[in-house]
Amino acid sequence: MMRPMKLAGSQLMFGKGSLEHLKTLKGKKAFIVTGGSSMKKSGILQKTIDYLKEAGIDSSVFEGVEPDPLFSTVYRGAEAMKKEQPDIIVGLGGGSAMDAAKAMWVYYEHPELTTLKDIVPPNPIPELRNKAILVCIPSTSGTASEVSRSVVITDDETHVKYGIGNMEMMPDIAICDPEVTVTMPAKITAETGMDALTHAMEALVSKRANYLSNILAGNAAKDIIVNLPKAYANGNVIEYREIMINASMVAGLAFTNVSLGIVHSMAHTLGSYFGISHGLADAIILPYVMEFNLEDETAKTAYSELAKELGANDLIRVVEDLNNSIGIPSHISDLIPDENEYMEKLEVMSEMALNDGCTKTNPVIPTREQMKALFIKIYKAQVK
C-alpha cells in the first residue's frame, strides 16, 4: 500500500531573493548552524542575521560543522542551544550543516536523549516543535536536506555513517535562493549536482515510485542533466544556479517520499570506510548501478523513456558523458589507489551496503555475491 506523502514543511520558498522571507518570520531568538567560512565570506551569513533582525529576531551562530558531521559536533550544538533557548533554528549551508541542525534540534527538544544510538532506528524520533521550528537554507544544489526527512550523522569512534529518516525532522521552512549558491566552487558544483541527479534517478526507479514521484524525479533529472555542465562552467550565471537549486529541491521532494537505491547504499559504505565525499561516490557509482538495474523491466523502461525525452538512445551513456564533462573520474580506483586495502574490505563493505536502508527500495535487490561484484566493478571497471 502507498505510504502517505509529504511535500516539504509548512512553507517552501524558492527563487532569486527568497532569502528575504526571513524578514517575515515570527520569533524571538534564532540559532544559526553553519559549516566552514564560506557563508561568512560570501556575506550570506550576515545577510541572514540582518534579515532576522528586521523581523525583531536576535541571532546566535554555531559555526564549524564539518563535512559528514560527527555526533560530538551535533551534541555540542544541542548543548549550546539549551543555553540560548532559540525558538527558531536555522540550518545554513550544505547538507552537513543542515543535517547537523536537524539532529541538534532533536537533542535540544529532548535532553533525555544523549547518545547517537538513541535516535538510530529502530528507535523513533520523538515529537518536535515544542521549543523551536526549523528553517533550512541550502548553499549547495545536491543534498535537498531542506525538504527531506533524513540526516546522516557519523559515529566519532567507528566513523560509520548512520542514515536516519523520519518525517518529524522535515524542516518547517525551506528557502532555496540561488544567490546563496553562487560562490560554490566548480568541483563542489559538480559533486553535489551529481548527488541531486542520483536522488532523481534512484527515486524514478524506486520500488515505491508512484505517479507523483515520477513527475518530480523525471523533470528534476532532465533539468540537472541539461544544466549541470552549464553551472559547472559558468557558476556566476544566476539562471543556471536557479535551475540547479530548484531541480535539487524537486528531486528531494521525490526521494524523501519514495526512498533511494543501492547507489546510496554503496556511497554511504565507501564514505564510512574510505572517507570519499558522498556526491563524488554517487557520481562514479551511478552508471554501474543503472546497468545492474536493467534486469528490472520497469526500471529499464523508465531509463529508456527518459533517454528519449532527452533526445538520446542510452541513458547510461548520457550519465557517463555528463560525468566526463564535469571532471568526475570513472573508477573508484582513482580515489583509492591501494587495491589490496580495498579488496580486503569487500566482505564487510558488501555486508554494510546490503544492510543500508536504501537497499530495500532498489528495483533489483542484489545478492551478497552481486553486491561484491558491483564493488569490484566500480573499482576496476572490468565490464564497460
DOSE-148710 format. One record per residue (C-alpha): x, y, z; residue in one letter; residue number from 0. Coordinates in steps of 0.001 Angstrom, whole numbers, padded with zeros to 6 digits, always signed. Layout:
residues N
+---------+---------+---------+------+-----+
!       x !       y !       z ! rest !  nr !
+---------+---------+---------+------+-----+
!       X !       Y !       Z !    A ! NUM !
...
+---------+---------+---------+------+-----+
//
This chain:
residues 384
+---------+---------+---------+------+-----+
!       x !       y !       z ! rest !  nr !
+---------+---------+---------+------+-----+
! +000000 ! +000000 ! +000000 !    M !   0 !
! +001210 ! +003502 ! -000804 !    M !   1 !
! +002775 ! +005456 ! +002038 !    R !   2 !
! +001485 ! +008975 ! +002859 !    P !   3 !
! +003491 ! +011639 ! +001019 !    M !   4 !
! +004723 ! +014920 ! +002477 !    K !   5 !
! +006000 ! +017562 ! +000094 !    L !   6 !
! +008194 ! +019811 ! +002274 !    A !   7 !
! +007193 ! +021536 ! +005517 !    G !   8 !
! +004705 ! +024337 ! +006018 !    S !   9 !
! +006498 ! +026875 ! +003785 !    Q !  10 !
! +008582 ! +026317 ! +000642 !    L !  11 !
! +010273 ! +029409 ! -000807 !    M !  12 !
! +012419 ! +029405 ! -003934 !    F !  13 !
! +013780 ! +031832 ! -006499 !    G !  14 !
! +016149 ! +034789 ! -006542 !    K !  15 !
! +015676 ! +036997 ! -003489 !    G !  16 !
! +013692 ! +034432 ! -001500 !    S !  17 !
! +016147 ! +034761 ! +001412 !    L !  18 !
! +014277 ! +037947 ! +002292 !    E !  19 !
! +011437 ! +035719 ! +003505 !    H !  20 !
! +013351 ! +035646 ! +006794 !    L !  21 !
! +012066 ! +039182 ! +007403 !    K !  22 !
! +008534 ! +037824 ! +007786 !    T !  23 !
! +009226 ! +035178 ! +010441 !    L !  24 !
! +007750 ! +035411 ! +013931 !    K !  25 !
! +010015 ! +034647 ! +016877 !    G !  26 !
! +012453 ! +035969 ! +019472 !    K !  27 !
! +015738 ! +034095 ! +019163 !    K !  28 !
! +017352 ! +032300 ! +016218 !    A !  29 !
! +020193 ! +029794 ! +016429 !    F !  30 !
! +022069 ! +029614 ! +013106 !    I !  31 !
! +024018 ! +026418 ! +012366 !    V !  32 !
! +026581 ! +026684 ! +009571 !    T !  33 !
! +029711 ! +024970 ! +008283 !    G !  34 !
! +033116 ! +026446 ! +007421 !    G !  35 !
! +033730 ! +030029 ! +006448 !    S !  36 !
! +032078 ! +030187 ! +003013 !    S !  37 !
! +028783 ! +031662 ! +004213 !    M !  38 !
! +030645 ! +034295 ! +006216 !    K !  39 !
! +032972 ! +035187 ! +003322 !    K !  40 !
! +030105 ! +035455 ! +000841 !    S !  41 !
! +028177 ! +037756 ! +003157 !    G !  42 !
! +025197 ! +035398 ! +003256 !    I !  43 !
! +025586 ! +034731 ! +006995 !    L !  44 !
! +025466 ! +038433 ! +007816 !    Q !  45 !
! +022546 ! +038935 ! +005423 !    K !  46 !
! +020694 ! +036142 ! +007236 !    T !  47 !
! +021362 ! +037768 ! +010619 !    I !  48 !
! +020281 ! +041166 ! +009278 !    D !  49 !
! +017023 ! +039877 ! +007760 !    Y !  50 !
! +016140 ! +038153 ! +011029 !    L !  51 !
! +016977 ! +041359 ! +012910 !    K !  52 !
! +014490 ! +043235 ! +010712 !    E !  53 !
! +011890 ! +040747 ! +011964 !    A !  54 !
! +012867 ! +041554 ! +015561 !    G !  55 !
! +014718 ! +038264 ! +015991 !    I !  56 !
! +018174 ! +038153 ! +017638 !    D !  57 !
! +020626 ! +035506 ! +016421 !    S !  58 !
! +023462 ! +033415 ! +017784 !    S !  59 !
! +025727 ! +031432 ! +015452 !    V !  60 !
! +027192 ! +027923 ! +015747 !    F !  61 !
! +029997 ! +027652 ! +013175 !    E !  62 !
! +032351 ! +024902 ! +012089 !    G !  63 !
! +030136 ! +021936 ! +011276 !    V !  64 !
! +032492 ! +019588 ! +009434 !    E !  65 !
! +031640 ! +017557 ! +006295 !    P !  66 !
! +029820 ! +014370 ! +007343 !    D !  67 !
! +029040 ! +015824 ! +010781 !    P !  68 !
! +030217 ! +013932 ! +013833 !    L !  69 !
! +027871 ! +013103 ! +016689 !    F !  70 !
! +030123 ! +015062 ! +019054 !    S !  71 !
! +029504 ! +018193 ! +016960 !    T !  72 !
! +025764 ! +017569 ! +016995 !    V !  73 !
! +025699 ! +017133 ! +020759 !    Y !  74 !
! +027884 ! +020197 ! +021321 !    R !  75 !
! +025491 ! +022240 ! +019216 !    G !  76 !
! +022491 ! +020913 ! +021120 !    A !  77 !
! +024135 ! +021896 ! +024412 !    E !  78 !
! +024665 ! +025414 ! +023045 !    A !  79 !
! +021007 ! +025533 ! +022034 !    M !  80 !
! +019963 ! +024612 ! +025583 !    K !  81 !
! +021795 ! +027723 ! +026823 !    K !  82 !
! +020471 ! +030031 ! +024091 !    E !  83 !
! +016873 ! +028696 ! +024142 !    Q !  84 !
! +016048 ! +029584 ! +020485 !    P !  85 !
! +012540 ! +029370 ! +019093 !    D !  86 !
! +013910 ! +029294 ! +015524 !    I !  87 !
! +016772 ! +027054 ! +014367 !    I !  88 !
! +018363 ! +027896 ! +011013 !    V !  89 !
! +020459 ! +025372 ! +009085 !    G !  90 !
! +022545 ! +027452 ! +006656 !    L !  91 !
! +024985 ! +025753 ! +004299 !    G !  92 !
! +025434 ! +022427 ! +002581 !    G !  93 !
! +023868 ! +019148 ! +003565 !    G !  94 !
! +026201 ! +018668 ! +006518 !    S !  95 !
! +025203 ! +021955 ! +008184 !    A !  96 !
! +021505 ! +021303 ! +007581 !    M !  97 !
! +021722 ! +017670 ! +008768 !    D !  98 !
! +023583 ! +018785 ! +011890 !    A !  99 !
! +020945 ! +021454 ! +012591 !    A ! 100 !
! +018178 ! +018852 ! +012316 !    K ! 101 !
! +019934 ! +016454 ! +014679 !    A ! 102 !
! +020802 ! +019229 ! +017171 !    M ! 103 !
! +017101 ! +020149 ! +017122 !    W ! 104 !
! +016170 ! +016620 ! +018270 !    V ! 105 !
! +018619 ! +016648 ! +021215 !    Y ! 106 !
! +017663 ! +020243 ! +022132 !    Y ! 107 !
! +013988 ! +019371 ! +022348 !    E ! 108 !
! +014650 ! +016080 ! +024137 !    H ! 109 !
! +017524 ! +016378 ! +026651 !    P ! 110 !
! +016800 ! +012822 ! +027819 !    E ! 111 !
! +018470 ! +011670 ! +024577 !    L ! 112 !
! +022248 ! +011607 ! +024991 !    T ! 113 !
! +023742 ! +009121 ! +022515 !    T ! 114 !
! +023701 ! +008665 ! +018748 !    L ! 115 !
! +022050 ! +005271 ! +019153 !    K ! 116 !
! +019125 ! +006977 ! +020908 !    D ! 117 !
! +017921 ! +008233 ! +017513 !    I ! 118 !
! +019177 ! +005447 ! +015234 !    V ! 119 !
! +016419 ! +003066 ! +014013 !    P ! 120 !
! +014572 ! +001186 ! +015344 !    P ! 121 !
! +014442 ! +003944 ! +017970 !    N ! 122 !
! +011842 ! +006547 ! +016907 !    P ! 123 !
! +012347 ! +010292 ! +016560 !    I ! 124 !
! +010154 ! +011854 ! +019275 !    P ! 125 !
! +007760 ! +014728 ! +018668 !    E ! 126 !
! +009472 ! +018031 ! +017845 !    L ! 127 !
! +008363 ! +021680 ! +017618 !    R ! 128 !
! +007646 ! +022106 ! +021326 !    N ! 129 !
! +010575 ! +024530 ! +021634 !    K ! 130 !
! +011510 ! +025640 ! +018105 !    A ! 131 !
! +010826 ! +025413 ! +014395 !    I ! 132 !
! +013496 ! +024596 ! +011812 !    L ! 133 !
! +014404 ! +026714 ! +008778 !    V ! 134 !
! +016827 ! +025287 ! +006207 !    C ! 135 !
! +018702 ! +027371 ! +003627 !    I ! 136 !
! +020895 ! +025317 ! +001244 !    P ! 137 !
! +024167 ! +026712 ! -000119 !    S ! 138 !
! +024639 ! +023771 ! -002499 !    T ! 139 !
! +022352 ! +022118 ! -005033 !    S ! 140 !
! +022638 ! +018498 ! -004023 !    G ! 141 !
! +021510 ! +017049 ! -000714 !    T ! 142 !
! +017990 ! +018543 ! -000613 !    A ! 143 !
! +018149 ! +018261 ! +003162 !    S ! 144 !
! +015935 ! +021355 ! +003175 !    E ! 145 !
! +012969 ! +019230 ! +002020 !    V ! 146 !
! +013955 ! +015818 ! +003308 !    S ! 147 !
! +013224 ! +013779 ! +006402 !    R ! 148 !
! +016770 ! +012443 ! +006533 !    S ! 149 !
! +020101 ! +013128 ! +008201 !    V ! 150 !
! +023459 ! +011375 ! +008024 !    V ! 151 !
! +025489 ! +011541 ! +011247 !    I ! 152 !
! +028928 ! +009958 ! +011750 !    T ! 153 !
! +029919 ! +007972 ! +014840 !    D ! 154 !
! +033072 ! +009575 ! +016304 !    D ! 155 !
! +034759 ! +006288 ! +017176 !    E ! 156 !
! +033831 ! +003944 ! +014322 !    T ! 157 !
! +033361 ! +006602 ! +011591 !    H ! 158 !
! +030297 ! +004665 ! +010470 !    V ! 159 !
! +027734 ! +006987 ! +008901 !    K ! 160 !
! +024200 ! +006486 ! +010171 !    Y ! 161 !
! +021361 ! +007478 ! +007863 !    G ! 162 !
! +018330 ! +008396 ! +009956 !    I ! 163 !
! +014989 ! +009242 ! +008373 !    G ! 164 !
! +011752 ! +010375 ! +009969 !    N ! 165 !
! +009103 ! +012832 ! +008730 !    M ! 166 !
! +009251 ! +014553 ! +012141 !    E ! 167 !
! +012623 ! +016013 ! +011021 !    M ! 168 !
! +011195 ! +017637 ! +007871 !    M ! 169 !
! +012204 ! +021344 ! +008065 !    P ! 170 !
! +009242 ! +023656 ! +008642 !    D ! 171 !
! +010536 ! +026268 ! +006212 !    I ! 172 !
! +012826 ! +025725 ! +003206 !    A ! 173 !
! +014357 ! +028747 ! +001450 !    I ! 174 !
! +016095 ! +027936 ! -001854 !    C ! 175 !
! +017674 ! +031187 ! -003040 !    D ! 176 !
! +020113 ! +030705 ! -005959 !    P ! 177 !
! +022145 ! +033719 ! -004808 !    E ! 178 !
! +023221 ! +031672 ! -001764 !    V ! 179 !
! +024860 ! +029122 ! -004108 !    T ! 180 !
! +026686 ! +031460 ! -006497 !    V ! 181 !
! +030064 ! +031263 ! -004763 !    T ! 182 !
! +030095 ! +027441 ! -004748 !    M ! 183 !
! +033356 ! +026181 ! -006382 !    P ! 184 !
! +033103 ! +024230 ! -009658 !    A ! 185 !
! +034225 ! +020945 ! -008067 !    K ! 186 !
! +031552 ! +021168 ! -005366 !    I ! 187 !
! +029014 ! +022193 ! -008013 !    T ! 188 !
! +029827 ! +019014 ! -009947 !    A ! 189 !
! +029759 ! +016603 ! -006997 !    E ! 190 !
! +026655 ! +017996 ! -005310 !    T ! 191 !
! +024891 ! +018257 ! -008670 !    G ! 192 !
! +025526 ! +014560 ! -009294 !    M ! 193 !
! +024191 ! +013794 ! -005804 !    D ! 194 !
! +020978 ! +015566 ! -006843 !    A ! 195 !
! +020864 ! +013636 ! -010133 !    L ! 196 !
! +021320 ! +010363 ! -008229 !    T ! 197 !
! +018409 ! +011308 ! -005955 !    H ! 198 !
! +016243 ! +011822 ! -009027 !    A ! 199 !
! +017394 ! +008678 ! -010857 !    M ! 200 !
! +017023 ! +006405 ! -007823 !    E ! 201 !
! +013590 ! +007828 ! -006932 !    A ! 202 !
! +012494 ! +007281 ! -010558 !    L ! 203 !
! +013103 ! +003524 ! -010354 !    V ! 204 !
! +012428 ! +003009 ! -006630 !    S ! 205 !
! +010161 ! +000124 ! -005672 !    K ! 206 !
! +007955 ! +002788 ! -004034 !    R ! 207 !
! +007847 ! +005098 ! -007085 !    A ! 208 !
! +004408 ! +006446 ! -007943 !    N ! 209 !
! +002669 ! +008802 ! -010379 !    Y ! 210 !
! +003636 ! +011967 ! -008492 !    L ! 211 !
! +007194 ! +010990 ! -007577 !    S ! 212 !
! +007862 ! +010052 ! -011210 !    N ! 213 !
! +006789 ! +013521 ! -012395 !    I ! 214 !
! +009074 ! +015160 ! -009826 !    L ! 215 !
! +012039 ! +012833 ! -010346 !    A ! 216 !
! +011873 ! +012769 ! -014144 !    G ! 217 !
! +011722 ! +016542 ! -014521 !    N ! 218 !
! +014461 ! +017088 ! -011959 !    A ! 219 !
! +016713 ! +014596 ! -013765 !    A ! 220 !
! +016222 ! +016300 ! -017128 !    K ! 221 !
! +016947 ! +019762 ! -015727 !    D ! 222 !
! +020087 ! +018554 ! -013963 !    I ! 223 !
! +021452 ! +016673 ! -016984 !    I ! 224 !
! +020992 ! +019729 ! -019218 !    V ! 225 !
! +022066 ! +022445 ! -016786 !    N ! 226 !
! +024727 ! +020955 ! -014510 !    L ! 227 !
! +027514 ! +021368 ! -017123 !    P ! 228 !
! +026441 ! +024994 ! -017576 !    K ! 229 !
! +026501 ! +025728 ! -013835 !    A ! 230 !
! +029861 ! +023928 ! -013593 !    Y ! 231 !
! +031405 ! +026029 ! -016373 !    A ! 232 !
! +029630 ! +029334 ! -015621 !    N ! 233 !
! +028894 ! +029396 ! -011904 !    G ! 234 !
! +028283 ! +033134 ! -011825 !    N ! 235 !
! +025245 ! +032876 ! -014115 !    V ! 236 !
! +022319 ! +033068 ! -011700 !    I ! 237 !
! +019896 ! +031433 ! -014163 !    E ! 238 !
! +021885 ! +028168 ! -014152 !    Y ! 239 !
! +022207 ! +028264 ! -010380 !    R ! 240 !
! +018451 ! +028797 ! -010039 !    E ! 241 !
! +017552 ! +025815 ! -012222 !    I ! 242 !
! +020007 ! +023619 ! -010320 !    M ! 243 !
! +018807 ! +024557 ! -006823 !    I ! 244 !
! +015182 ! +024132 ! -007904 !    N ! 245 !
! +015898 ! +020756 ! -009537 !    A ! 246 !
! +017794 ! +019584 ! -006460 !    S ! 247 !
! +014849 ! +020588 ! -004267 !    M ! 248 !
! +012352 ! +018812 ! -006545 !    V ! 249 !
! +014488 ! +015652 ! -006595 !    A ! 250 !
! +014439 ! +015855 ! -002795 !    G ! 251 !
! +010645 ! +016035 ! -002723 !    L ! 252 !
! +010631 ! +012803 ! -004725 !    A ! 253 !
! +013238 ! +010750 ! -002893 !    F ! 254 !
! +012232 ! +011672 ! +000625 !    T ! 255 !
! +008862 ! +010073 ! -000093 !    N ! 256 !
! +009839 ! +007000 ! -002152 !    V ! 257 !
! +013419 ! +006458 ! -000933 !    S ! 258 !
! +016553 ! +005659 ! -002908 !    L ! 259 !
! +018604 ! +002663 ! -004056 !    G ! 260 !
! +021951 ! +000942 ! -003867 !    I ! 261 !
! +023980 ! +003818 ! -005318 !    V ! 262 !
! +023404 ! +005467 ! -001970 !    H ! 263 !
! +023951 ! +002223 ! -000054 !    S ! 264 !
! +027368 ! +001810 ! -001673 !    M ! 265 !
! +028267 ! +005512 ! -001378 !    A ! 266 !
! +027415 ! +005514 ! +002349 !    H ! 267 !
! +029675 ! +002481 ! +002731 !    T ! 268 !
! +032608 ! +003975 ! +000810 !    L ! 269 !
! +032267 ! +007156 ! +002832 !    G ! 270 !
! +032405 ! +005183 ! +006080 !    S ! 271 !
! +035453 ! +003077 ! +005140 !    Y ! 272 !
! +037435 ! +005463 ! +002930 !    F ! 273 !
! +036078 ! +008951 ! +003606 !    G ! 274 !
! +035072 ! +009544 ! -000006 !    I ! 275 !
! +032748 ! +012525 ! -000368 !    S ! 276 !
! +029177 ! +011436 ! -000884 !    H ! 277 !
! +028361 ! +013246 ! -004129 !    G ! 278 !
! +031573 ! +012097 ! -005792 !    L ! 279 !
! +030908 ! +008476 ! -004844 !    A ! 280 !
! +027326 ! +008746 ! -006120 !    D ! 281 !
! +028538 ! +010139 ! -009442 !    A ! 282 !
! +031023 ! +007324 ! -010052 !    I ! 283 !
! +028698 ! +004512 ! -008943 !    I ! 284 !
! +025508 ! +005685 ! -010702 !    L ! 285 !
! +026125 ! +004377 ! -014260 !    P ! 286 !
! +027249 ! +000956 ! -012953 !    Y ! 287 !
! +024104 ! +000533 ! -010855 !    V ! 288 !
! +021901 ! +001709 ! -013745 !    M ! 289 !
! +023432 ! -001096 ! -015813 !    E ! 290 !
! +022727 ! -003560 ! -012983 !    F ! 291 !
! +019128 ! -002311 ! -012692 !    N ! 292 !
! +018411 ! -003128 ! -016352 !    L ! 293 !
! +017443 ! -006599 ! -015078 !    E ! 294 !
! +014204 ! -004984 ! -013937 !    D ! 295 !
! +011837 ! -004277 ! -016846 !    E ! 296 !
! +010142 ! -001332 ! -015106 !    T ! 297 !
! +013475 ! +000353 ! -014447 !    A ! 298 !
! +014634 ! -000434 ! -017977 !    K ! 299 !
! +011514 ! +001228 ! -019403 !    T ! 300 !
! +011902 ! +004270 ! -017134 !    A ! 301 !
! +015515 ! +004770 ! -018269 !    Y ! 302 !
! +014517 ! +004335 ! -021922 !    S ! 303 !
! +011658 ! +006832 ! -021736 !    E ! 304 !
! +013825 ! +009432 ! -020002 !    L ! 305 !
! +016548 ! +008965 ! -022624 !    A ! 306 !
! +014011 ! +009590 ! -025396 !    K ! 307 !
! +012838 ! +012802 ! -023704 !    E ! 308 !
! +016470 ! +013939 ! -023724 !    L ! 309 !
! +016853 ! +013030 ! -027399 !    G ! 310 !
! +019239 ! +010165 ! -026611 !    A ! 311 !
! +019219 ! +006410 ! -027077 !    N ! 312 !
! +021136 ! +005263 ! -023991 !    D ! 313 !
! +020641 ! +006954 ! -020603 !    L ! 314 !
! +023674 ! +005228 ! -019106 !    I ! 315 !
! +025849 ! +006774 ! -021815 !    R ! 316 !
! +024229 ! +010150 ! -021096 !    V ! 317 !
! +025271 ! +009909 ! -017434 !    V ! 318 !
! +028794 ! +008770 ! -018357 !    E ! 319 !
! +029163 ! +011694 ! -020765 !    D ! 320 !
! +027864 ! +014076 ! -018100 !    L ! 321 !
! +030456 ! +012774 ! -015625 !    N ! 322 !
! +033209 ! +013247 ! -018205 !    N ! 323 !
! +032108 ! +016813 ! -018915 !    S ! 324 !
! +032383 ! +017882 ! -015262 !    I ! 325 !
! +035622 ! +016166 ! -014273 !    G ! 326 !
! +034223 ! +013113 ! -012457 !    I ! 327 !
! +036546 ! +010060 ! -012625 !    P ! 328 !
! +035083 ! +006821 ! -013966 !    S ! 329 !
! +036587 ! +004454 ! -011373 !    H ! 330 !
! +036803 ! +004393 ! -007593 !    I ! 331 !
! +040418 ! +003249 ! -008037 !    S ! 332 !
! +041238 ! +006856 ! -008968 !    D ! 333 !
! +040340 ! +007787 ! -005376 !    L ! 334 !
! +041568 ! +004639 ! -003560 !    I ! 335 !
! +044882 ! +003626 ! -005159 !    P ! 336 !
! +045607 ! +000838 ! -002638 !    D ! 337 !
! +043796 ! -002045 ! -004342 !    E ! 338 !
! +044733 ! -004579 ! -001668 !    N ! 339 !
! +043235 ! -002458 ! +001099 !    E ! 340 !
! +040039 ! -002047 ! -000954 !    Y ! 341 !
! +039704 ! -005733 ! -001793 !    M ! 342 !
! +040352 ! -006787 ! +001806 !    E ! 343 !
! +037230 ! -004858 ! +002803 !    K ! 344 !
! +034938 ! -006347 ! +000144 !    L ! 345 !
! +033107 ! -008639 ! +002550 !    E ! 346 !
! +032424 ! -006016 ! +005220 !    V ! 347 !
! +031545 ! -003365 ! +002633 !    M ! 348 !
! +029082 ! -005706 ! +000923 !    S ! 349 !
! +027503 ! -006551 ! +004267 !    E ! 350 !
! +027154 ! -002895 ! +005210 !    M ! 351 !
! +025690 ! -001897 ! +001831 !    A ! 352 !
! +023172 ! -004741 ! +001884 !    L ! 353 !
! +022006 ! -003638 ! +005351 !    N ! 354 !
! +021714 ! +000019 ! +004345 !    D ! 355 !
! +018160 ! +001339 ! +004492 !    G ! 356 !
! +018266 ! +002407 ! +000826 !    C ! 357 !
! +018858 ! -001125 ! -000474 !    T ! 358 !
! +015323 ! -002381 ! +000077 !    K ! 359 !
! +013832 ! +000047 ! -002462 !    T ! 360 !
! +016320 ! -000613 ! -005273 !    N ! 361 !
! +014496 ! -002143 ! -008273 !    P ! 362 !
! +016750 ! -005216 ! -008046 !    V ! 363 !
! +017831 ! -006393 ! -004591 !    I ! 364 !
! +021363 ! -007742 ! -005068 !    P ! 365 !
! +022610 ! -010961 ! -003539 !    T ! 366 !
! +025774 ! -010813 ! -001450 !    R ! 367 !
! +027809 ! -012024 ! -004431 !    E ! 368 !
! +026196 ! -009469 ! -006744 !    Q ! 369 !
! +026990 ! -006669 ! -004300 !    M ! 370 !
! +030607 ! -007808 ! -004096 !    K ! 371 !
! +030746 ! -007925 ! -007894 !    A ! 372 !
! +029444 ! -004363 ! -008065 !    L ! 373 !
! +032103 ! -003128 ! -005640 !    F ! 374 !
! +034747 ! -004852 ! -007793 !    I ! 375 !
! +033282 ! -003426 ! -010990 !    K ! 376 !
! +033241 ! +000181 ! -009792 !    I ! 377 !
! +036859 ! -000213 ! -008727 !    Y ! 378 !
! +038309 ! -001856 ! -011821 !    K ! 379 !
! +035567 ! -001081 ! -014329 !    A ! 380 !
! +036133 ! -004515 ! -015870 !    Q ! 381 !
! +032811 ! -004702 ! -017679 !    V ! 382 !
! +032187 ! -001494 ! -019601 !    K ! 383 !
+---------+---------+---------+------+-----+
//
